[in-house]
Amino acid sequence: MPGDNNAQPTNNGAQKKPFLTDIKIIRERARQHMGDGAVTGGYSADREKVIALLNTSLATEIVCTLRYRYHYYMASGIHAKSIAAEFLQHAQEEQGHADMIAERITQLGGKPNFNPEGLATRSHAEYVEGDSLVQMIEEDLVAERIAIDTYREIANFIGSDDPTTRRMMEEILAMEEEHAEDLSTMLEDLGKKGEPAAAPLSAKTLNKH
């Protein structure tokens, strides 16, 4: 039964690992370091490292929210209405991700970094405005792909040391994959409607020199 430290033999004679630490030990640990809130003695991750990774993720989500909102207001053209609605929905979902991450940072005893100074540097994704509807979608797609790779690595890095944070990052990762699929479909649909693909801004900048 839970809380029984005595290993029980299985049918084949092997010793079965006890289901839980003795309940008395769990109760004693719970009363220790109560100022740590949700972080108990069983937390095995590098808390400072996890908080640092979450703050970079928070910055990424904030930058993506701002970029999507800019694209929502600046989208123009005969095909813009439905795409602008997608931009707004993505912006709201990215803001939701930022809130989830900030809440988890505080649960771990850290401080979510909302300081606008250095925001673009902390973010993995870039804030690129784009000159056309197609270019806006392309830049959003690039940012989503960056987030997907980054969040996957964070989830793998955390592993079983902090299952709550890992599950949160996997949930956000799944949403970013949906965003990327949405954006890819938008580009394909615009191509069928005659909208030309845009050259990346970096290539445009290089051509000016």
Secondary structure, DSSP 4 states (H G I P E B T S, - for coil): -TT--S-EE-TTSPEEPPSSS-HHHHHHHHHTTGGGTT--TT--S-HHHHHHHHHHHHHHHHHHHHHHHHHHHH--STTHHHHHHHHHHHHHHHHHHHHHHHHHHHHTT------STTHHHH-SS-----SSHHHHHHHHHHHHHHHHHHHHHHHHHHTTSSHHHHHHHHHHHHHHHHHHHHHHHHHHHHHHTTPPPPPPHHHHHHHT-
